C-alpha cells in the first residue's frame, strides 16, 4: 500500500514540475527577442501605412520603417529586418482581404 501512495506522489510531483517548467518557459523564454522584434516591426509598418497614404510610396515607407526599427533594435540585421517587414506587409494585406470579403 505504501508503494502505491509513494508512486502516486511521485507522479503528482512530476506533473506539477512539468506544469511549472511550462509556465517558466512561456514567461521567460517564449516572448523574447524574436517576438519582440516582430511586434516592433509590425507596429512600425502599420504606422508607416497610416502616415504615408499616397500609393506608389512603398519604397519610401520601407525606408522609414527600416530607420525606425534600426533605432529601436540596433542589433537586428538587415536580412532579419527585411524578412520581418515583408511578413508584416503580407499579413496586413491578407487581413485586409478578409475584411473586404466579409
Helices and strands as residue ranges (DSSP letters): H 2-24, I 25-29, H 33-51, H 58-72, H 78-101
